[in-house]
Amino acid sequence: MFKENFVIKGELVCETGLHIGGSNDNIDIGGTDNVIIRDVVSDLPFIPGSSLKGKLRSLFELNDKESAQSVMKNKGGPATDGDSKAAKIFGVSADNNKALDFPTRLIVRDAFPTEESIELWSKQEDIVRGAELKYENNLNRITSAATPRNIERIPKGSAFAFEFIFSVYEEDEDNLMGVFEAMRLLEDNYLGGSGSRGFGKVKFANISITKRGQDYYKKDMDEEVIIENADISEAVKSIN
């Protein structure tokens, strides 16, 4: 039976350029064929919830013994075993026969740029539609022939508003801390592509946590504010 929801909001800040790939049906002269994903309405970059949740899950699975063993058992597929915390937090896909045993507890929304970031982009000549071009060379080790290329990426300093919903049921273990564990792991890893070459360093900032119990939905009661404008360490302390 449903008990309560924890709503976790804040900003995901790019500390280096970020590339989450999209598709481009029309390659313009002087443009790039290695584009980022954009919202079709605003034509500005966003961070898909699927990309963010997938990265959080994969990092958590590597850091949790039972989850890692389940991944190995599934030959690289997501953790699905009963002892796996990853399955209990992130759920199991609907096409898996264990989906009813492990419905997802964590919803990750698409993250869209803050108004401050949109304003920042508009003031920079080198930023077009929320992106910069990063130029690179691929060198042949024998001939030294260079193959220049460019990659579109979201510039350093950009921020995106994120929202997670973590649902708790009466029979559940206390797995909320696992969400913050995954967030901390991501801060010391990378999001998107080319992470080993410096892309995708991010941090979570201005975190707020609120709790919404049954009365919030049944009786229109106020939510309980746990913490506001916090970093991850402060957020973790607030729920311990």
C-alpha positions as CSV (number, residue, x, y, z in Angstrom):
1,M,0.0,0.0,0.0
2,F,1.2,3.5,-0.9
3,K,2.7,5.4,2.0
4,E,4.4,8.6,0.7
5,N,6.3,10.3,-2.0
6,F,9.6,12.2,-1.6
7,V,10.0,15.0,-4.2
8,I,13.6,15.9,-4.9
9,K,14.2,19.0,-6.9
10,G,17.2,21.2,-7.7
11,E,19.6,22.1,-10.4
12,L,22.0,19.9,-12.4
13,V,25.0,22.2,-13.2
14,C,27.5,21.5,-16.0
15,E,31.0,21.9,-14.7
16,T,32.4,21.0,-18.1
17,G,30.8,20.8,-21.6
18,L,28.1,18.2,-21.8
19,H,27.2,16.1,-24.9
20,I,24.0,14.0,-25.0
21,G,23.6,13.0,-28.6
22,G,20.6,13.6,-30.7
23,S,19.8,13.3,-34.5
24,N,20.1,15.8,-37.3
25,D,18.2,15.0,-40.5
26,N,19.7,18.1,-42.3
27,I,23.5,18.6,-42.1
28,D,24.2,22.2,-42.8
29,I,27.4,23.5,-44.5
30,G,29.9,24.3,-41.8
31,G,27.7,22.6,-39.2
32,T,28.2,19.4,-37.3
33,D,26.9,15.9,-37.7
34,N,27.6,15.2,-34.0
35,V,24.7,17.1,-32.5
36,I,23.1,17.2,-29.1
37,I,19.5,16.4,-28.3
38,R,17.1,19.3,-28.3
39,D,13.5,19.9,-27.2
40,V,11.4,20.1,-30.4
41,V,9.3,23.0,-29.0
42,S,12.0,25.4,-27.8
43,D,14.8,24.1,-30.0
44,L,17.0,24.3,-26.9
45,P,19.0,21.4,-25.2
46,F,17.6,19.3,-22.4
47,I,18.7,16.3,-20.4
48,P,16.3,13.3,-21.0
49,G,15.1,11.6,-17.9
50,S,16.1,8.3,-19.5
51,S,19.7,9.3,-19.9
52,L,20.0,10.6,-16.3
53,K,18.2,7.7,-14.8
54,G,20.2,5.2,-16.8
55,K,23.5,6.7,-15.7
56,L,22.4,6.8,-12.0
57,R,21.3,3.2,-12.2
58,S,24.4,1.9,-13.9
59,L,26.7,3.6,-11.4
60,F,24.6,2.3,-8.4
61,E,24.7,-1.2,-9.8
62,L,28.5,-1.1,-10.0
63,N,28.7,0.2,-6.4
64,D,26.3,-2.4,-4.8
65,K,27.6,-6.0,-4.5
66,E,24.3,-7.8,-5.0
67,S,23.3,-5.5,-7.9
68,A,26.6,-6.0,-9.6
69,Q,26.3,-9.8,-9.2
70,S,22.8,-9.6,-10.8
71,V,24.2,-7.6,-13.7
72,M,26.8,-10.3,-14.3
73,K,24.3,-13.0,-14.0
74,N,22.1,-11.2,-16.6
75,K,25.2,-10.9,-19.0
76,G,25.3,-7.1,-18.7
77,G,21.6,-6.5,-18.5
78,P,20.0,-4.5,-15.6
79,A,19.9,-6.0,-12.1
80,T,16.7,-8.0,-11.5
81,D,17.4,-10.3,-8.5
82,G,15.5,-10.0,-5.3
83,D,18.6,-9.1,-3.3
84,S,19.5,-6.3,-5.7
85,K,18.9,-2.8,-4.3
86,A,19.0,-1.4,-7.9
87,A,15.9,-3.4,-8.8
88,K,14.1,-2.2,-5.7
89,I,14.9,1.5,-6.4
90,F,15.0,1.8,-10.2
91,G,12.5,-1.0,-11.0
92,V,12.5,-3.6,-13.8
93,S,11.2,-3.1,-17.3
94,A,7.7,-4.1,-18.2
95,D,8.9,-6.8,-20.6
96,N,10.7,-8.6,-17.8
97,N,8.8,-11.4,-16.0
98,K,9.9,-9.9,-12.7
99,A,8.3,-6.5,-13.5
100,L,5.4,-7.0,-11.0
101,D,7.8,-7.8,-8.2
102,F,9.9,-4.7,-8.8
103,P,7.8,-1.7,-9.9
104,T,10.0,1.4,-10.1
105,R,10.2,3.6,-7.0
106,L,12.1,6.4,-8.8
107,I,10.7,8.6,-11.5
108,V,13.3,10.9,-13.2
109,R,11.8,13.8,-15.2
110,D,13.3,15.4,-18.2
111,A,15.5,18.3,-17.1
112,F,15.1,21.6,-18.9
113,P,17.4,24.7,-18.8
114,T,16.9,27.3,-16.2
115,E,15.9,30.8,-17.2
116,E,19.4,32.0,-16.0
117,S,21.1,29.6,-18.4
118,I,18.9,30.6,-21.3
119,E,19.8,34.2,-20.7
120,L,23.5,33.3,-20.4
121,W,23.4,31.5,-23.8
122,S,21.7,34.5,-25.4
123,K,24.6,36.8,-24.4
124,Q,27.4,34.7,-25.9
125,E,28.1,34.9,-29.6
126,D,29.8,31.5,-29.7
127,I,26.7,29.8,-28.2
128,V,24.0,29.0,-30.8
129,R,20.7,27.4,-29.8
130,G,22.2,26.6,-26.4
131,A,25.3,24.9,-27.7
132,E,29.0,25.5,-28.5
133,L,31.2,23.6,-30.9
134,K,34.2,21.8,-29.5
135,Y,36.9,21.2,-32.2
136,E,39.1,18.1,-32.1
137,N,41.6,16.3,-34.3
138,N,42.0,12.6,-34.8
139,L,45.7,11.9,-35.6
140,N,47.0,8.8,-37.5
141,R,49.8,7.4,-35.3
142,I,52.0,6.5,-38.3
143,T,51.4,9.3,-40.9
144,S,50.4,12.1,-38.5
145,A,47.5,12.8,-40.9
146,A,44.8,14.8,-39.1
147,T,41.1,14.3,-39.3
148,P,39.4,17.3,-37.8
149,R,36.0,17.1,-36.3
150,N,33.6,19.1,-34.2
151,I,31.2,18.1,-31.5
152,E,28.3,20.1,-30.3
153,R,28.0,20.4,-26.6
154,I,26.2,22.3,-23.8
155,P,28.6,24.9,-22.4
156,K,30.2,24.9,-19.0
157,G,28.1,26.8,-16.4
158,S,24.7,25.8,-17.8
159,A,22.1,24.5,-15.3
160,F,19.0,22.3,-15.8
161,A,16.1,22.0,-13.4
162,F,15.7,18.3,-12.3
163,E,12.9,16.6,-10.5
164,F,12.9,13.1,-9.0
165,I,9.9,11.4,-7.4
166,F,10.7,8.6,-5.0
167,S,7.7,6.5,-3.9
168,V,7.6,4.6,-0.6
169,Y,5.2,1.7,0.2
170,E,4.5,0.3,3.6
171,E,6.4,-3.0,3.0
172,D,9.4,-1.2,1.6
173,E,12.9,-1.1,3.0
174,D,14.5,2.3,3.5
175,N,16.1,2.8,0.1
176,L,15.8,6.5,-0.3
177,M,19.5,6.9,0.6
178,G,20.3,4.8,-2.5
179,V,19.1,7.7,-4.7
180,F,21.6,10.1,-3.1
181,E,24.3,7.5,-3.3
182,A,23.8,7.3,-7.0
183,M,23.8,11.1,-7.3
184,R,27.1,11.3,-5.4
185,L,28.6,8.7,-7.7
186,L,27.5,10.7,-10.7
187,E,29.3,13.8,-9.5
188,D,32.6,11.9,-9.5
189,N,31.8,10.3,-12.9
190,Y,30.3,11.9,-16.0
191,L,27.0,12.2,-17.9
192,G,26.6,11.8,-21.6
193,G,29.4,11.0,-24.1
194,S,33.2,11.6,-24.2
195,G,33.5,11.6,-20.4
196,S,37.0,10.2,-20.5
197,R,38.0,13.2,-22.6
198,G,36.7,15.8,-20.1
199,F,33.0,16.1,-21.1
200,G,30.1,15.6,-18.8
201,K,31.2,16.6,-15.3
202,V,28.1,17.7,-13.4
203,K,27.0,18.5,-9.9
204,F,23.7,18.7,-8.1
205,A,22.9,22.1,-6.5
206,N,20.1,23.9,-4.7
207,I,18.5,20.7,-3.7
208,S,15.1,20.7,-2.0
209,I,13.3,17.7,-0.5
210,T,9.6,17.6,0.3
211,K,7.4,14.7,1.6
212,R,3.9,14.1,0.4
213,G,1.9,11.5,2.3
214,Q,-1.6,10.1,1.7
215,D,-3.3,13.2,3.2
216,Y,-1.6,15.4,0.6
217,Y,-3.4,13.6,-2.1
218,K,-6.7,12.7,-0.3
219,K,-7.3,15.9,1.7
220,D,-5.2,18.5,-0.1
221,M,-2.9,18.9,2.9
222,D,0.4,20.8,2.7
223,E,3.5,18.9,1.9
224,E,6.2,18.6,4.5
225,V,9.4,20.6,3.6
226,I,12.4,18.7,4.7
227,I,15.2,20.9,3.4
228,E,15.8,23.6,0.8
229,N,18.7,25.0,-1.2
230,A,21.1,22.3,0.0
231,D,24.0,20.4,-1.5
232,I,24.0,16.6,-1.5
233,S,25.8,16.3,1.9
234,E,23.2,18.5,3.6
235,A,20.4,16.7,1.9
236,V,21.6,13.3,3.1
237,K,21.9,14.6,6.7
238,S,18.3,15.9,6.5
239,I,16.9,12.4,5.8
240,N,19.1,10.4,8.2
